[in-house]
Amino acid sequence: MWMHIPIFTIVSYLTNNIMNIKTCVLGLICCLSIIFSSCKKEDQIIGIDVLEPSDLLTTYVDSVSTTISFSTLKDDSIRSEYITYMVGENYDELFGKSRAGYASRMYLQGMMGDLTGFKLDSVCLRLSKSAKYAYGDTTVAQTISVYELLQDITVDDCAKYNQKAEMPSFVANKKKIFDVDFPAYCDTTSSYVFKFDAEYANDLYSRFLQHYDTDTTLKYFDSLFIKQFKGLYITTKDDQFNQVQAVITHCVPEINFYISGNDTTQKLVLAPSPQAYTSPVSNDPSQIYLQAINIFEHEYPSEIASAIGTNATQSYVQGMVGLKTKLTLDGLETWRDSLVAINIAKLSIPLKSRDSWSEYLPLNLRIYDAKRNMVFSTMSTVADSSKFEFNVHPFLVQLFNNSSKAETYEYEVVVPENNTYNNTFVLDGTQTDKLKLVITYTK
């Protein structure tokens, strides 16, 4: 109360001097500030003691209601639509042997003009390697085989292999041109040139000239030339595993025609088109420009081969249309409760330690409905070097807001979107403290 006396005195004085209204207002603001800053009362929650406990919102954390198990399956599709041309062979002491080859139509990159008076000097295959992607022992050279395809690469071939990993029939219908020694990847050279023998070079050039006409467009030339030359297939030597602990690398092929005349030398280039089979430039199949098809094959050791299709405490994930892990989430259906509001939901999967941890990519969790439509996909975050975590909160909210049962969905862990990566993972189900679905909710 002692503070009220000076305040009253100040107010009386100021109000008696009505001409000084501004000073009065300023004085009142200062006084009120002093009063409020001097009142130090504790926060109070009024009436909480009369509420029933069931009326209160409480936060819970549950990590034991859902039991997680997994099994290894063969992957069934290539999720990549990027331009990838991979060739070579690799050996992993745990995952066994992998090999890659690719097939592609080859298109003329530019018309040169009238070729009258020019003669063929040589035809070469140029392979330009990627500076970024290589898997295996980069110090080992290897031999690869180059084939001419005798059968068309069709849109249907691309679709079946990319979506269902069905081996295209053209792989068996080919003619070997030659074997070439592919240097070790650690070689600093960015591209290598291999000369075709004279007989094959002259034959290919004669087929080229049948349709080369300066009055036509590139598209028209390509649609005719593809009937004479179906494309290339480049793979490991003799199209089989060669017991080589070498490297699988990305590289881009070109066929270069070197011709001379009129005191000049010119180069005509055939190369793959960057356009995917899913984006045709025409309804005419002969004018559909196709991206290369990578063909991957694997030979697994007995430990992995026997684990495929069975539930186990250890599961495998591999790129290049290799292996994936199928998850089973028992007890997930118990969360279907309209009174539950899920705040956070994280799926934790432990990773078995390997020496190549620094090369690992994040993993991809993909969830499919009963019709095999993908309804959810998310990338993992690296919690530490021993586990990955997936944020599944959006899926659980979607699940509990519709009528589908949890067991009608399929849950898979795969190598990320571009699964032409050759990274390998071992998931460890023995670490039960890390293999869990942690849900934070209010109720």
C-alpha positions in Angstrom: 0.0 0.0 0.0 2.9 2.4 0.6 3.3 2.7 -3.2 -0.2 4.0 -3.7 0.5 7.2 -1.7 3.1 8.8 -4.0 1.1 7.6 -7.0 -2.1 9.4 -5.7 -0.1 12.6 -5.0 1.4 12.6 -8.5 -2.0 12.0 -10.1 -3.6 14.8 -8.1 -0.9 17.3 -9.0 -1.0 16.5 -12.7 -4.8 16.5 -13.0 -5.0 19.9 -11.3 -2.8 21.3 -14.1 -5.1 20.3 -16.9 -3.0 22.2 -19.4 -0.3 19.5 -19.0 -2.3 16.5 -20.3 0.7 15.0 -22.1 2.7 15.0 -18.9 -0.2 13.4 -17.1 -0.5 10.5 -19.5 3.2 9.9 -19.4 3.2 9.8 -15.6 0.3 7.3 -15.5 2.2 4.9 -17.9 5.3 5.1 -15.8 3.3 4.4 -12.6 1.4 1.5 -14.0 4.7 0.0 -15.2 6.1 0.2 -11.7 3.0 -1.5 -10.2 3.0 -4.4 -12.7 6.8 -5.0 -12.4 6.5 -5.0 -8.6 3.7 -7.7 -8.6 5.6 -11.1 -8.6 2.9 -13.8 -8.5 3.4 -17.4 -9.4 1.6 -18.9 -12.4 -1.6 -20.6 -11.4 -3.7 -23.3 -13.2 -7.2 -22.7 -12.1 -9.6 -25.7 -11.9 -7.3 -28.5 -13.0 -7.9 -30.3 -9.7 -11.6 -30.7 -10.5 -11.0 -32.4 -14.0 -11.2 -36.2 -14.4 -7.8 -37.8 -15.3 -9.4 -39.2 -18.5 -10.1 -35.6 -19.7 -6.4 -34.7 -19.8 -4.1 -35.1 -22.8 -1.0 -37.1 -21.9 2.1 -37.8 -24.1 3.2 -41.4 -24.4 6.1 -43.2 -26.1 5.8 -46.8 -27.3 8.5 -48.9 -28.8 7.4 -52.4 -27.9 3.9 -52.9 -29.4 5.1 -53.5 -33.0 7.3 -56.6 -33.6 9.6 -56.2 -36.7 11.1 -59.0 -38.7 12.6 -59.1 -42.2 13.6 -61.4 -45.0 15.8 -61.1 -48.1 14.2 -61.0 -51.6 15.5 -60.6 -55.1 14.8 -57.1 -56.4 12.3 -56.9 -59.2 12.8 -53.6 -60.9 15.2 -50.8 -61.8 13.9 -47.6 -60.3 16.3 -45.4 -62.2 15.4 -43.4 -65.2 18.8 -41.7 -65.3 21.2 -42.2 -68.2 23.5 -44.9 -67.0 25.9 -47.0 -69.1 27.6 -49.5 -66.8 30.0 -52.2 -67.7 32.4 -54.5 -65.9 32.6 -57.1 -63.2 33.0 -56.9 -59.4 33.6 -59.3 -56.6 32.5 -58.6 -53.0 33.7 -61.0 -50.4 30.3 -61.1 -48.8 27.8 -60.5 -51.7 29.7 -62.5 -54.3 29.9 -61.6 -58.0 28.2 -58.9 -59.9 28.5 -58.0 -63.6 27.0 -55.3 -65.7 26.6 -54.8 -69.5 24.5 -52.4 -71.5 22.7 -52.3 -74.9 21.8 -49.2 -76.8 20.7 -48.0 -80.2 23.2 -45.6 -81.7 22.1 -42.3 -83.4 23.9 -39.9 -85.7 24.9 -36.8 -83.8 25.0 -34.4 -86.8 24.9 -34.4 -90.6 28.1 -33.4 -92.3 26.9 -32.5 -95.7 27.7 -34.1 -99.1 30.0 -37.0 -98.7 30.9 -37.3 -102.4 34.6 -37.6 -102.8 35.2 -38.8 -99.2 36.7 -42.2 -98.4 36.7 -44.1 -95.1 39.9 -44.0 -93.1 38.8 -46.0 -90.0 35.9 -46.7 -87.6 36.6 -46.7 -83.9 34.7 -47.4 -80.7 35.3 -44.7 -78.0 34.5 -45.4 -74.4 34.5 -42.3 -72.1 34.5 -43.3 -68.5 32.7 -41.5 -65.6 34.9 -39.7 -63.2 32.4 -40.3 -60.4 31.0 -43.8 -60.3 33.1 -47.0 -60.0 32.6 -50.0 -57.8 35.3 -52.6 -57.0 39.0 -52.8 -57.4 40.0 -49.8 -59.5 43.6 -51.1 -60.0 42.6 -54.1 -62.0 42.3 -54.1 -65.8 39.7 -56.4 -67.5 38.6 -57.5 -70.9 35.1 -56.7 -72.2 33.3 -57.9 -75.3 31.6 -55.7 -77.9 28.7 -57.1 -79.8 26.4 -55.9 -82.6 22.8 -56.5 -81.9 20.8 -58.5 -84.5 17.4 -57.8 -83.0 15.6 -54.6 -82.2 15.6 -53.1 -78.7 11.9 -52.3 -78.2 10.0 -50.1 -75.8 8.5 -53.4 -74.5 12.0 -54.7 -73.7 12.8 -51.6 -71.8 9.6 -51.6 -69.8 9.8 -55.3 -68.9 13.4 -55.1 -67.7 13.0 -51.8 -65.9 9.8 -52.8 -64.2 10.1 -56.6 -63.8 13.8 -57.3 -64.4 12.9 -59.7 -67.3 15.9 -60.4 -69.4 15.4 -59.0 -72.9 15.5 -61.6 -75.7 17.9 -59.5 -77.8 20.7 -60.4 -75.3 20.9 -63.8 -76.9 20.7 -62.5 -80.5 24.0 -60.8 -81.2 27.3 -61.0 -83.1 30.7 -60.4 -81.5 32.7 -57.7 -83.1 35.8 -57.9 -80.9 37.2 -58.1 -77.4 38.9 -55.0 -76.0 41.2 -54.6 -73.0 39.7 -52.1 -70.7 42.4 -50.4 -68.6 42.3 -50.2 -64.8 40.0 -47.4 -63.6 42.8 -45.7 -61.7 44.3 -44.8 -65.1 43.9 -41.0 -65.4 42.9 -41.2 -69.1 39.2 -40.1 -69.5 38.4 -42.1 -72.7 39.8 -45.0 -74.7 39.6 -45.6 -78.5 39.5 -49.1 -80.0 39.8 -49.5 -83.7 37.5 -51.9 -85.6 39.2 -54.2 -88.1 39.0 -53.1 -91.7 36.5 -55.7 -92.9 33.9 -54.8 -90.2 34.6 -51.0 -90.6 33.9 -51.1 -94.3 30.8 -53.2 -93.9 29.3 -50.8 -91.3 30.2 -47.8 -93.4 28.5 -49.2 -96.4 25.3 -49.7 -94.4 25.7 -46.1 -93.2 25.9 -44.7 -96.7 22.8 -46.5 -97.8 20.6 -44.0 -96.0 22.9 -40.9 -95.7 21.3 -38.1 -97.7 22.0 -34.4 -97.3 18.4 -33.6 -98.2 16.9 -35.5 -95.2 16.6 -34.8 -91.5 18.6 -36.6 -88.8 15.4 -38.2 -87.5 14.6 -39.7 -91.0 18.2 -41.0 -91.4 18.1 -42.6 -87.9 14.8 -44.3 -88.5 16.3 -45.9 -91.7 19.7 -46.7 -90.4 18.4 -48.4 -87.3 17.0 -51.1 -89.6 20.5 -51.8 -90.8 22.3 -51.4 -87.4 20.3 -52.4 -84.3 22.8 -51.1 -81.8 25.6 -52.3 -79.5 25.8 -54.6 -76.6 28.9 -54.2 -74.4 29.5 -56.5 -71.5 32.1 -58.6 -69.7 34.2 -61.0 -71.8 32.2 -63.7 -73.5 29.1 -62.5 -71.8 29.8 -64.4 -68.5 31.4 -64.2 -65.1 35.2 -64.3 -65.5 36.3 -64.7 -61.9 37.8 -61.2 -62.0 37.9 -59.0 -59.0 37.8 -55.9 -61.1 35.5 -52.8 -61.3 32.1 -51.9 -62.6 32.2 -48.4 -64.0 29.9 -45.9 -65.8 31.1 -45.1 -69.4 29.5 -43.7 -72.5 30.1 -45.3 -76.0 30.5 -43.6 -79.4 31.2 -45.0 -82.8 33.4 -42.6 -84.7 33.7 -42.7 -88.5 36.9 -41.0 -89.7 36.6 -40.0 -93.4 38.9 -37.9 -95.6 38.6 -36.0 -98.9 39.1 -32.6 -100.5 42.2 -32.2 -98.3 40.1 -32.4 -95.1 39.4 -35.1 -92.5 36.0 -35.3 -90.9 34.4 -37.3 -88.1 30.9 -38.6 -88.0 29.6 -39.7 -84.5 27.1 -42.3 -83.6 26.1 -42.2 -79.9 23.2 -43.2 -77.6 20.3 -40.8 -77.3 19.6 -39.2 -73.9 15.9 -39.6 -74.3 14.2 -42.3 -72.1 12.0 -45.0 -73.6 9.1 -43.5 -71.5 9.3 -40.3 -73.5 8.9 -41.2 -77.2 9.2 -38.5 -79.9 6.7 -40.2 -82.1 4.1 -43.0 -82.2 6.1 -44.6 -84.9 8.2 -47.3 -83.1 11.0 -46.8 -85.6 11.5 -43.2 -84.5 11.4 -43.8 -80.7 14.8 -42.8 -79.3 15.8 -45.2 -76.6 18.0 -44.8 -73.6 20.4 -47.7 -73.0 19.4 -50.7 -71.0 21.7 -51.9 -68.3 21.8 -55.7 -67.8 22.8 -56.8 -64.3 23.5 -60.3 -63.1 24.6 -61.7 -59.7 26.1 -64.9 -58.4 25.6 -65.1 -54.6 27.5 -67.3 -52.1 25.6 -70.0 -50.4 25.0 -68.0 -47.2 23.0 -65.3 -49.1 21.5 -67.7 -51.6 20.0 -69.8 -48.8 18.7 -66.7 -47.0 16.6 -65.5 -50.0 12.9 -65.8 -49.3 13.3 -66.8 -45.6 12.8 -64.9 -42.4 16.1 -64.4 -40.6 17.9 -62.3 -38.1 20.1 -60.9 -40.8 18.9 -59.5 -44.2 20.6 -58.0 -47.3 20.1 -55.0 -49.5 22.0 -54.5 -52.8 21.8 -52.2 -55.8 21.9 -53.1 -59.5 18.7 -55.1 -59.4 20.2 -57.3 -56.7 18.5 -57.8 -53.3 16.0 -56.0 -51.1 14.6 -56.5 -47.7 10.9 -57.1 -47.0 9.7 -56.0 -43.6 6.9 -57.5 -41.5 5.4 -55.2 -38.9 3.3 -57.4 -36.5 1.1 -55.5 -34.1 0.9 -52.3 -36.2 -2.9 -52.7 -36.5 -3.3 -52.2 -32.7 -2.6 -48.5 -33.3 -5.9 -48.0 -35.1 -7.6 -45.9 -32.4 -9.5 -42.8 -33.1 -8.5 -41.4 -29.8 -4.8 -41.5 -30.6 -3.0 -38.6 -32.1 0.5 -39.6 -33.4 3.1 -36.9 -32.9 6.3 -38.6 -34.0 6.8 -42.1 -35.6 10.3 -43.3 -36.5 11.3 -46.7 -37.8 14.8 -47.7 -36.6 16.8 -50.4 -38.5 20.2 -51.5 -37.3 23.0 -51.9 -39.8 25.7 -54.5 -39.4 29.1 -52.9 -39.4 31.3 -53.3 -42.5 34.7 -51.7 -43.4 33.1 -49.7 -46.2 30.8 -47.6 -44.1 32.0 -44.4 -45.6 30.7 -45.5 -49.0 27.1 -46.2 -47.9 24.1 -44.4 -49.2 20.9 -43.7 -47.4 18.3 -46.4 -47.8 14.8 -46.1 -49.2 11.7 -47.4 -47.5 8.9 -48.1 -50.0 5.4 -49.0 -49.0 2.9 -50.6 -51.5 -0.8 -51.3 -51.3 -2.5 -54.6 -52.1 -2.5 -53.7 -55.8 1.3 -53.0 -55.7 0.9 -49.3 -56.0 3.5 -47.4 -54.1 1.7 -45.3 -51.5 4.7 -44.0 -49.5 8.4 -43.6 -50.0 11.0 -42.0 -47.7 14.8 -41.8 -47.5 16.5 -42.8 -44.3 18.6 -40.5 -42.1 21.9 -41.8 -40.6 21.4 -41.7 -36.9 24.9 -43.1 -36.4 27.1 -45.6 -38.1 25.1 -48.5 -36.6 21.5 -47.7 -37.7 19.2 -45.9 -40.1 16.0 -44.2 -39.2 12.9 -43.6 -41.3 10.2 -41.0 -40.6 7.0 -42.9 -41.1 4.7 -40.5 -39.4 2.9 -39.4 -42.6 2.2 -43.0 -43.5 0.8 -43.9 -40.1 -1.5 -40.9 -40.2 -2.7 -42.0 -43.6 -3.1 -45.6 -42.4 -5.3 -44.7 -39.4 -7.4 -42.4 -41.5 -8.6 -45.0 -44.0 -10.1 -48.4 -43.9 -7.2 -50.5 -45.2 -5.6 -52.9 -42.7 -2.0 -52.6 -41.9 -1.2 -56.2 -43.0 -2.5 -55.5 -46.6 0.6 -53.2 -47.2 4.0 -54.4 -48.2 7.1 -52.8 -46.6 10.4 -52.9 -48.5 13.9 -51.5 -47.9 15.9 -50.9 -51.1 18.8 -49.0 -52.5 17.7 -45.4 -53.3 15.9 -44.2 -56.4 18.8 -44.7 -58.8 19.4 -48.3 -57.9 22.1 -48.8 -60.4 24.4 -47.9 -57.5 26.2 -51.0 -56.4 26.2 -50.3 -52.6 25.6 -53.2 -50.3 24.0 -53.3 -46.8 23.5 -56.0 -44.1 20.6 -55.3 -41.8 21.1 -56.7 -38.3 18.0 -58.1 -36.5 19.9 -59.3 -33.5 20.1 -55.7 -32.1 16.6 -55.7 -30.7 17.3 -52.4 -28.9 17.8 -50.7 -32.2 15.3 -52.6 -34.4 12.0 -50.9 -33.4 9.2 -48.6 -34.3 9.1 -45.7 -31.9 5.8 -43.9 -31.7 5.2 -40.7 -29.6 1.5 -40.0 -29.2 -1.1 -38.1 -27.2 -4.2 -39.6 -25.7 
